[in-house]
Amino acid sequence: MKQKDLYTRACCYHQPEAMVELCTRCSQQVYYVSLLLTGQEHEAVTAARYAYGHLWELETACEDDDMDTLEGYYHFVLNLAVRYCKAVYADFHPQNLDDPFLEDLPVPPRLDRPDPEDFALPETWGASDDLFSLVQNLPLLPRFFLVMSTVGGCSKYQLAQSFRMELDDVEVALDALHRQLDQRLAPTQRSYQWLVDALNTEEAQTEVPPAVLAHIQQHTRDLTEPAKQHQRRQAIGAIVFFIIVVLACLWELGILH
């Protein structure tokens, strides 16, 4: 199936199999980014479930100018997951993930309109040999910027939108972060690029928990079943109407007398 056809069938026609396939294609990236940002599997699962649970409910999901490509769609889903990950650090733990009023999630102050100097790394960072520990040992803001700009594939403009920063400040912050990562990793013969390559390799080997895939399938069925039932009723009504018309014609012709 062509990518454009898949996107059109999923977003415009709400066809269940296309919706599930479209969601599943980026589920690995969404889950892995959430795992790196939160550091906890259950929070990453919750973030992914939140993103997919609210994806089709937002009016902009298929009308936004940035949503006319699969790449735009992927970033739309990813942004929903990142929003939930931010809320985790605002001590936000909802009882009901399907609550429609969860569109505006709380954001902790350090992840909202930060200054470039907030990206400083501790002198001791970089000594760990474990990739996951390296990411988790980063301060919160550098961790979000690193993960979103590498594994998440977010552009500088998308980062600026997400953190409500000026584009120039995002560029300064990214440059400073890259430079610091190189400096801290240099004693271990590693670099920023090594870190990026290792994260991408790890993502490719990450398995999406069954709870995420099951949620995608169940939520898709919940969304499309009412429409399918309506289509069935329409089809049955059309058949009944056709039969009545045929019988009326036969009666008029005297065949049924």
C-alpha positions as CSV (number, residue, x, y, z in Angstrom):
1,M,0.0,0.0,0.0
2,K,1.3,3.4,-0.9
3,Q,2.0,5.7,2.0
4,K,-0.2,8.5,0.8
5,D,-3.1,6.0,0.2
6,L,-2.6,4.6,3.7
7,Y,-2.7,8.1,5.2
8,T,-5.8,9.1,3.2
9,R,-7.7,5.9,4.1
10,A,-6.8,6.2,7.8
11,C,-7.4,10.0,8.3
12,C,-10.1,10.8,5.7
13,Y,-12.1,7.5,5.6
14,H,-11.4,6.1,9.1
15,Q,-10.9,2.6,7.7
16,P,-9.9,0.4,10.7
17,E,-7.2,-1.6,9.1
18,A,-5.5,1.5,7.7
19,M,-5.8,3.3,11.1
20,V,-4.2,0.4,12.9
21,E,-1.4,0.1,10.3
22,L,-0.6,3.8,10.4
23,C,-0.5,3.9,14.2
24,T,1.6,0.7,14.4
25,R,4.2,2.0,12.0
26,C,5.4,4.7,14.4
27,S,4.6,2.9,17.6
28,Q,8.2,1.9,18.2
29,Q,9.5,5.5,17.9
30,V,6.7,6.8,20.1
31,Y,7.3,4.2,22.8
32,Y,11.1,4.5,22.8
33,V,11.1,8.3,23.0
34,S,8.6,8.1,25.9
35,L,10.8,5.5,27.6
36,L,13.9,7.6,27.3
37,L,12.1,10.7,28.5
38,T,10.4,9.1,31.5
39,G,12.9,6.4,32.4
40,Q,10.1,4.0,33.3
41,E,8.4,1.4,31.2
42,H,4.9,1.8,32.7
43,E,5.1,5.6,32.1
44,A,6.2,5.1,28.5
45,V,3.3,2.7,27.9
46,T,0.9,5.3,29.5
47,A,2.4,8.1,27.3
48,A,1.9,6.0,24.1
49,R,-1.6,5.0,25.1
50,Y,-2.4,8.6,25.8
51,A,-1.1,9.7,22.4
52,Y,-3.0,7.1,20.4
53,G,-6.1,7.5,22.6
54,H,-6.4,11.2,21.7
55,L,-5.0,11.2,18.2
56,W,-8.2,10.7,16.3
57,E,-10.3,12.9,18.7
58,L,-8.4,16.1,17.9
59,E,-9.9,18.1,15.0
60,T,-6.5,19.1,13.8
61,A,-5.4,15.5,13.3
62,C,-6.4,15.5,9.7
63,E,-6.8,19.2,8.9
64,D,-3.5,20.7,10.1
65,D,-1.3,21.9,7.3
66,D,1.6,19.9,8.7
67,M,-0.5,16.7,8.7
68,D,-0.6,16.1,4.9
69,T,2.4,13.7,5.0
70,L,3.3,10.6,7.0
71,E,6.2,12.5,8.6
72,G,3.9,15.2,9.7
73,Y,1.5,12.6,11.2
74,Y,4.3,10.9,13.0
75,H,5.4,14.1,14.7
76,F,1.8,14.9,15.6
77,V,1.6,11.6,17.5
78,L,5.0,12.0,19.0
79,N,4.1,15.5,20.2
80,L,1.1,14.1,22.1
81,A,3.3,11.5,23.8
82,V,5.9,14.2,24.7
83,R,3.2,16.3,26.2
84,Y,2.3,13.5,28.5
85,C,5.9,12.9,29.4
86,K,6.3,16.5,30.4
87,A,3.2,16.2,32.6
88,V,4.8,13.3,34.4
89,Y,7.3,15.7,35.8
90,A,4.5,18.0,37.0
91,D,3.4,15.1,39.2
92,F,0.4,14.5,37.0
93,H,-1.2,11.0,37.1
94,P,-4.7,10.9,35.7
95,Q,-7.2,8.2,36.7
96,N,-8.8,8.0,33.3
97,L,-6.6,8.3,30.2
98,D,-9.6,8.6,28.0
99,D,-10.8,11.8,29.7
100,P,-11.4,14.4,26.8
101,F,-10.3,17.2,29.1
102,L,-6.7,16.0,29.1
103,E,-5.8,18.1,26.1
104,D,-4.1,20.8,28.1
105,L,-1.6,18.9,30.3
106,P,0.5,20.6,33.0
107,V,4.1,21.4,32.1
108,P,6.7,21.8,34.9
109,P,8.3,25.3,34.8
110,R,11.8,24.0,33.8
111,L,10.3,22.7,30.6
112,D,8.5,25.8,29.7
113,R,10.3,28.8,28.1
114,P,13.7,27.8,29.3
115,D,16.8,30.0,28.8
116,P,19.9,28.6,26.9
117,E,22.0,28.6,30.1
118,D,19.5,26.1,31.6
119,F,21.2,23.4,29.4
120,A,24.4,23.1,31.4
121,L,25.6,19.6,32.1
122,P,27.2,18.5,35.4
123,E,31.0,17.9,35.2
124,T,30.5,14.3,36.3
125,W,28.2,13.3,33.4
126,G,29.4,10.9,30.8
127,A,31.2,8.3,33.0
128,S,28.6,5.5,32.7
129,D,29.1,2.7,30.2
130,D,25.3,2.1,30.1
131,L,23.5,3.9,27.3
132,F,20.2,4.1,29.1
133,S,21.9,5.4,32.3
134,L,23.7,8.1,30.3
135,V,20.4,9.5,29.1
136,Q,18.7,9.2,32.5
137,N,21.6,10.9,34.2
138,L,21.1,14.0,32.0
139,P,19.3,16.9,33.6
140,L,15.7,17.0,32.5
141,L,15.9,19.8,29.9
142,P,19.0,18.5,28.1
143,R,17.5,15.0,28.1
144,F,14.3,16.2,26.4
145,F,16.2,18.2,23.8
146,L,18.7,15.3,23.1
147,V,16.0,12.7,22.7
148,M,13.5,14.8,20.8
149,S,16.1,16.1,18.3
150,T,17.7,12.7,17.7
151,V,15.5,9.7,18.2
152,G,12.3,11.8,17.9
153,G,13.6,13.6,14.7
154,C,12.2,16.9,15.8
155,S,13.3,20.0,13.9
156,K,14.5,23.2,15.6
157,Y,11.2,24.8,14.7
158,Q,9.3,21.9,16.3
159,L,11.4,22.2,19.5
160,A,10.8,25.9,19.6
161,Q,7.0,25.2,19.5
162,S,7.2,22.5,22.1
163,F,9.1,24.5,24.6
164,R,7.8,27.9,23.6
165,M,11.2,29.3,22.8
166,E,12.6,31.6,20.2
167,L,14.1,29.8,17.2
168,D,17.5,31.5,17.8
169,D,17.5,30.3,21.4
170,V,16.9,26.8,20.3
171,E,19.8,26.9,17.9
172,V,22.1,28.2,20.7
173,A,20.9,25.6,23.2
174,L,21.4,22.7,20.7
175,D,24.9,23.9,19.8
176,A,25.8,24.2,23.5
177,L,24.4,20.8,24.2
178,H,26.3,19.1,21.4
179,R,29.5,20.8,22.5
180,Q,29.1,19.8,26.1
181,L,28.2,16.2,25.2
182,D,31.4,15.9,23.1
183,Q,33.5,17.3,25.9
184,R,32.0,15.0,28.6
185,L,32.3,11.9,26.4
186,A,35.8,12.6,25.1
187,P,37.7,11.0,28.1
188,T,35.9,7.7,27.2
189,Q,36.7,7.9,23.5
190,R,33.1,8.6,22.7
191,S,31.3,11.6,21.2
192,Y,27.9,13.1,20.6
193,Q,27.6,11.3,17.3
194,W,28.4,8.0,19.0
195,L,25.5,8.7,21.4
196,V,23.1,9.5,18.5
197,D,24.1,6.3,16.6
198,A,23.8,4.2,19.8
199,L,20.3,5.5,20.5
200,N,19.1,4.9,17.0
201,T,20.5,1.3,17.1
202,E,18.8,0.7,20.4
203,E,15.5,2.0,19.1
204,A,15.6,-0.5,16.2
205,Q,16.0,-3.3,18.7
206,T,13.2,-2.1,21.1
207,E,10.0,-4.1,21.2
208,V,6.7,-2.3,21.6
209,P,4.9,-3.7,24.7
210,P,1.7,-5.6,23.8
211,A,-0.3,-3.2,25.9
212,V,0.4,-0.4,23.4
213,L,-0.5,-2.4,20.4
214,A,-3.6,-3.8,22.1
215,H,-4.7,-0.3,22.9
216,I,-4.2,0.9,19.3
217,Q,-6.4,-2.0,18.0
218,Q,-9.1,-1.6,20.8
219,H,-9.3,2.2,20.4
220,T,-9.6,1.9,16.7
221,R,-12.5,-0.6,17.0
222,D,-14.2,1.7,19.6
223,L,-14.0,4.6,17.2
224,T,-15.1,2.9,14.0
225,E,-17.7,0.4,15.2
226,P,-20.5,3.0,15.6
227,A,-19.9,4.1,12.0
228,K,-19.8,0.5,10.7
229,Q,-23.1,-0.2,12.5
230,H,-24.6,2.9,10.9
231,Q,-23.4,1.8,7.5
232,R,-24.9,-1.7,8.1
233,R,-28.3,-0.1,9.0
234,Q,-28.2,2.1,5.9
235,A,-27.4,-1.0,3.8
236,I,-30.2,-3.0,5.3
237,G,-32.6,-0.1,4.9
238,A,-31.6,0.3,1.2
239,I,-32.2,-3.4,0.6
240,V,-35.6,-3.3,2.3
241,F,-36.6,-0.3,0.3
242,F,-35.5,-2.0,-3.0
243,I,-37.5,-5.1,-2.1
244,I,-40.6,-2.9,-1.4
245,V,-40.2,-1.1,-4.7
246,V,-39.9,-4.4,-6.6
247,L,-42.9,-5.9,-4.9
248,A,-44.9,-2.7,-5.6
249,C,-44.0,-2.9,-9.3
250,L,-44.9,-6.6,-9.5
251,W,-48.2,-5.8,-7.9
252,E,-48.9,-3.0,-10.3
253,L,-48.1,-5.4,-13.2
254,G,-50.6,-7.9,-11.8
255,I,-47.9,-10.5,-11.3
256,L,-48.6,-10.8,-7.6
257,H,-52.4,-10.7,-7.9
